[in-house]
Amino acid sequence: MTTDYSSVAKQVGKTPSAVERRTQQVLDENQQSWKASGMDSGMMQNRAVRIAARQLITEKRKIASSGCV
């Protein structure tokens, strides 16, 4: 499965490389437990992209509501 980082990046308002970096970070943090629960690599990648997107959106909203921007 190939992930279209540009499509996800457009949805969350970040660059594709930022989404890819965050996805890799999420995978690094969770891969062992996901593998132990029986997930295959496609499922892990899909879940990591979704979690990364949600984290980036949440961070963007926090910054916007803080008045720092």
C-alpha positions in Angstrom: 0.0 0.0 0.0 1.3 3.4 -0.9 0.3 6.4 1.0 -0.5 9.6 -0.8 1.1 12.0 1.7 0.3 15.0 -0.5 -3.5 14.3 -0.3 -3.3 13.9 3.5 -1.1 17.0 3.8 -3.6 19.0 1.9 -6.4 17.9 4.2 -4.5 18.8 7.4 -2.8 21.9 6.1 0.8 20.7 6.3 3.5 19.7 3.9 3.8 16.1 2.7 7.2 15.7 4.4 5.7 16.8 7.7 3.0 14.2 7.5 5.5 11.6 6.5 7.8 12.4 9.4 4.9 12.3 11.9 3.6 9.0 10.4 7.1 7.5 10.8 7.2 8.8 14.4 3.8 7.2 15.2 4.9 3.9 13.6 8.2 3.9 15.6 6.2 4.4 18.8 3.5 1.8 18.1 4.8 -0.8 15.7 5.7 -3.4 18.2 2.4 -3.4 20.0 0.4 -3.3 16.8 2.5 -6.2 15.4 1.9 -8.2 18.6 -1.9 -7.6 18.2 -1.8 -9.2 14.8 -1.8 -6.2 12.4 -0.2 -6.5 9.1 2.1 -3.7 7.7 -0.7 -2.2 5.6 -3.0 -1.9 8.6 -0.2 -0.4 10.7 0.6 2.2 8.0 -3.0 3.1 7.6 -3.5 3.6 11.3 -0.2 5.5 11.6 -1.3 8.0 8.9 -4.7 8.5 10.5 -3.1 9.1 13.9 -0.5 11.4 12.5 -3.1 13.5 10.7 -5.2 13.8 13.8 -2.2 14.9 15.8 -1.2 17.5 13.3 -4.8 18.9 13.1 -5.0 19.0 16.9 -1.6 20.8 17.2 -2.7 23.3 14.5 -6.0 24.1 16.3 -4.2 24.5 19.7 -1.7 27.0 18.1 -4.5 28.9 16.4 -6.6 29.1 19.6 -3.7 30.2 21.7 -3.5 33.5 20.0 0.2 33.0 19.1 -0.4 33.3 15.4 
